[in-house]
Amino acid sequence: MCLAMMLAGDHVLRIVAKLLTEHTREDDLPARVGGDEFVVLCAPGTQLQDATILASRLLHAIKHPVSYGKKRCIFGASFGIAIGDPSITAPSELLSNADAALYQAKADGRGKIVNFSNDMRKAAKQERALADRFMQALGDGEFVPYFQTQHDARTWKLSGVEVLARWEHPIDGVLSPIKFLGIAKQLGLEAELDTVIFEAAERAVAVLKTAGIILPSVAFNVSASRIIDPLFLQHLKLIPHEKRKGYVFEILESISYEDASQHLVMAIDTLKDMGFKVDVDDFGSGHASINSVLSIEPDSLKIDRRIISPLGKSERAGQMVSSIIELARSMNARVIAEGVDSEEKAIILREKGCDELQGYFFSQPMSAAALAQNMTTYNNRGAATAAQQ
């Protein structure tokens, strides 16, 4: 099966190469730069409008199904366009600009054509600066754990916290994961980032415990590369059994468990056998299939915030929440809703049968020191109001 897919992929690549040759001019230079990415270096004097027209023609041609054996192959493409003066713009910079535009085209939903802009130039420059500092930041302790509280849906009392990564950048201030997770992935440092945050969070939780603050549960996001790291599992074995039931690992990535490697499946099973809880994060986002979820028997399903956001205004959102809760009950799993930003949503979710709630209505992500300082407030958040309803 894998060989057949590889052969089909090669066939598609040859088709794309043929289309590039047919639709470009004699002085244009089309080239494959690796994987499924191609570049067209347009002839001198090409204007932005000309390049956009070329990309539109190619996109239209690529969308046509092609035959491979007895199968019809349907595929698409995204295009990033960058223009520069050869006497001013270095080839490497021009290629980097086109790549930034391509990244934006994919983020916009694929099948798009995006022209590089000054805003992209600023963003690309900032991203390069962050990437250059990333390794040093890991060693200097700039990546730190923040904590967002989770609450019982019925009493609204504290039921646990989720650990979230933050970068305390010396110049740019506190950066959220959206600014650096992509960089970590590009650099192949996801597992290292997970390690730093996990170990720092462990130390912070220990300090809180010394101060008499006991957290009912602590949830960690974890990447696939981290789960299958033997050193990660070895470290977890050092955690006393009585503490393990309070640790939860949320599967961070959109993993298709049917297609996942045996190592990943075995690692998830090992986590559960060791006494740790495993939750499926962002459930309902369309990435994880029902069979995928059933295969790992999670302790909880965490409803994607994009479903919670329109709750109270969208009948469909309410139906989706009810369906997820019903599915969870059939698996003896709990349900956590994230992105709860209002009392109205908290009440709706409680009435529908949600078990735990998390979001800005209860707290924003905060440092361990801030959590300790406001622990009484977060432990009693809304409890009196909930009791009256």
N, C-alpha and C positions, 0 to 999 in steps of 0.2 A: 504493500500500500504506500509506504514512504517513497519507494523508488518511483512508483507511478506518479506521485505528486511532484517529485523532483523533475521528472521528465516533462510533465505538463507545465511546470513553472518555467523550465528552459524554453519550451515551445512559445510561451507567452512573451518571454524576453526577446526571442528572435522576431516575433511579430512586431513588437514595439520598435526594435532596431530598424526593421524594414520600413515602418511608418515614418520614423524620423528621417530616414534617407529620402523617402518619396516627397516629404513635405518641406524639407529645407532646401535652401539654394546652394549653388555650387560653392560659394565662398563661405557658407556657414560650416561649422564644425560640430557635428553631433558626436557624443561619446558616452560610454557607460562608465560611471565612476565607482561602481560597486553595488552589490546586492541588486535591488530593483530601482536604483536611482540613475538617472541619465542627465546629462548636461548638453545644452546647445550653445556654443559660442557663436553668436551672430556676427556677420560680416561688419567691418567698420562702416559707420554711417547709419546703422540701423537705429531707428527711433523707437521710443517706448510704445507708440501705437502699433508699429510694425511687429514688434515682439509679442504684443498682446494678441494681435490677429493670428500670428503663427501658433501661439499657445491654444487659442480657441479652436483652430483647425485640427490641431493634434488631439485635443480633448475630445472633439466630436468623433474623430476617426477611431480613437482608442476605445470609445464606448461601444463600438459595434462588436457583437459576439463573434467569436472565432471557433472553429471546430478543432477538436483534438480527439482522434479516434472516433468513437461514437458519442462523444460528449460535446456540449456547447459550453465554452468558457466565456464568462462575463467578467470583465475587470474594468477598473477605472484608473484615474490618475489625478494628481494635484500638481500645480505649477507655481513656482516662485520666480519672479522676474526682477532683475537688477540691472541698472544702466550705469555706466561709468566712462569717464574719459581715460583712455589708455595711458595718456601722459601724466595723469594725476592719480588714478585709482590703481592700486596694485592688484594683480590677478587674484591673489589669495583673498584680498578684501572683497573683490567683486563676487567671488565664489561664496564667501561667507555671507554676504548680503543676500544673494539669491537663496542660500540655504535657510536664512532667517525668514524670508518671505514664504518659502515652501513650508516651513514649520507652521507659520500662521495659517496658510491655506489648509493644511491638514486639521488644524485646531478649529477652523471655521466649518468643518463638516465634510471635508474631502470633496473631490470633484470641483475644486475652486481654483481660480487664478488670482494671485495676489502680487501686487507690485511693491517692491521694497520702498519704505518711507523713512523720513527723518526720525519718526517715533520709534520705528524698528531699529534704526541705527543706535539710538540712545539705549534702547532695551538690550540690544546685542552687546554694546560696549559694557553695560552694567553686568550682564551675565558673564561676559569674559572675565571681568574683574573679580566677580564672586568665584568663578571657577579657579582662577589663579590663586585665590586665597584659601580655597576650600580645605586642602590638606593641612595647611598650617592651623586653620581654625579648629580642625578636629583635635590636633595636639594641644592647642592652647586653651581648650575648654570653653570655646565660644558657643558650642552647641549644648543647650541645656533643656531639661525637661520642664514643661509647663503642665498644669493640671486643670482639668475641667470636671466639675462635679456631676455626678449622676444621682438621681433621686427616685425613691419609690413612688410609683404612679398614684398610689392611693393616699399615702400620708405626706408625700413630698419631702420626707426626711432623707438625709444623705444615705445612699446605698453603695457608693463607691466613687472612684475617679478614673478618668482616662488620661493617660500620659501622652502629651503632644510635644513634638520637637519644635524648638525655636532656636534661631541663630541670633545671639546677642552680638551683633556686628559693631565694632568700635566706632564706625563712621555712620553707617546707615541705620543704626538702632536695631530694634527687635524685628527680625524677619520671620514671616510665617512660612510653612513648608512649600507653599506654591512658588516661592522665590528660589528654593534650593533643592527640592526633591528631584527635579529634572536634571539638575547638575550632578547630583549624587549618582543618578542612574547612568548618565553619560560617562562619568569618570569610573564607573564600576565600584563605587564606594558605598552602596546602599547598606551592605552588611556591616561595614565599619561604623556608619552613622547609627544604625540600630543598636550596635554594641555600646557606643558612647552614651546614647540616651538611656538605654536600659540600665546600665551600671550606675549612671548618675541618679536615675530615679530610685534605684534600690537604696542608695546612700541617703537620699532625701527622705524616703519613707522610714528608714531606720532612725533618722534624727527626729522625725515627727513622733515616732513611737516612744522615743526617750523622753519627749516632752509630754507624754501622756495622750497623744492623739493617735487613735487607732482607726485606720481606714478599712471599712468592710471588704472592699475589693479594689484591686489596681489593674486596669486594663492597658495593655501595650499593643500598639500597631506593630506588625512584623511582616517583613518582605519574604518572598519565596527564597531568595538567596540566603537569608538569615536562618530560616527554618531548617534548611538542609545542611547548614554548617555544623560539622561534628563538634566543634568547640562550643557552640551555643548549647547543644544538648548536654555536653559534659558540664558546663557551668550550671545548668538548671538542676543537675543531679545533686549539686552541693547545697541546694535550698532545702531546708528541713521540710519533711512531709506535712507538718502541721501548718506551714505557711503556704503551701502550694495551692490549697483550695481557694486562697484569696487572690491568686494571680490569674488573669485572663489574657489570652493572646487573640487579638483580632487580625484576621487574615486581611492584610492591607491591599494586596494586589487583586485585580480581577482575574482570578485563576480559574481555568476550566479543568476541573479535577479529573474528568474522563481522559483528557489528553495529557495530564501532568505526568512527570516522570515518576517511576516507582519510588525513587528516593524521597520525593516530596510527600507522597501518600503515606509512606512509612514514617516519615518524620512527624506528620500530623497525628498519626495513630500513637506514636511514642509520647508525644506531649500529653495526650489524653490518658494514656496508661500510667504516666507519672503522676497524675492527679491534678494537672492544670486544666483549666477550662479553655475551650476554643470557640470563638464567636465568628460569624460571617458578617463582615462589615459592608456597608453600602448595599444592603439587600434591596432588590427591586430596581436597581440601576440598569438591569438588562444584561449584565455581564455573566453572572453565575446562573446556570440552569438549575432546575429543580433536582434533576438527577445528581448534579454536582454537589448540591447541598445535602441531599439524602446520603451520599456516599461517605460523608465525614461526620454525620450525626452531631451537629453543633449544639452547644449548650444554649446559645442565644442567636437570634436573628436581629441585626441592627438595621432598622429601616432607613433607607437613603434620605438625606435631608431634602432632596429635590421632590420627594413625595410629600414630606411634611410641610414644605413651604406653602403650598396653596390650600392646605387643610382649613376647612371652615368656609372657604369660598368656592371650592371645587368638589362637586359630588363624586367625580371620578377618583380624586385623591382619597376621599373617605372610603370608597369601595375598595381601593387598593390596600389601604391600611387594614381593613377588615379581612381581606383575603389573606394577607401575610400573617395576621394573627391566627387565623383559622389553620393555615399551613403549619405554623409553629406549634400549635396545640397538637396537631396530628403527629408531630415528631417529639413531643414532650420537651419542646424548647421554649425558652422565655423570649420575650420581645422587648427590644430597647428602641426608643425613638430618639433620633438626634436632630438637632436643628429646631428644637422647641423654643420659640422666641416670644410667646405670649401666654397669658393665663388661659385664654380661650382654647388654644391648641392643647394645653396641658389637660384641661378638663375633658375635651373631646377624646383625647387619647386614653385617659383613665376610664371613661365610660365605654370605650370600645374594647377594653381589656388589656391594654398595654401594661407591661410590668415595670419598666423603668423609663425615665425621661432625662434628657440631656439637652442643654441649649442655653442661649443667652438669657432666657427668662429666669433661669436659676443662677447662672454665673458665666463669666467669660473665662477663657484660659488664663491661668495665673501662675506665678512662681510659687515654689514651696513655702517661701516666707509669707507671701500674701495669703496662701491657703491656711497656714497655721494661725495667722493674725485674725482671720475672719471665720474660723472653724465653727464657732457657735452659731453664727448667722447662717452659714450654708447648711448646717445640720438641721436647723429648724425652719428652713426656707418654706414659707407658705403652709406650715403644718396647721396653724390655727385656722387659716382660711379653708384648707382642705377639710378640716374636721367639721366646719359649719355647713358644708355642702352635701 
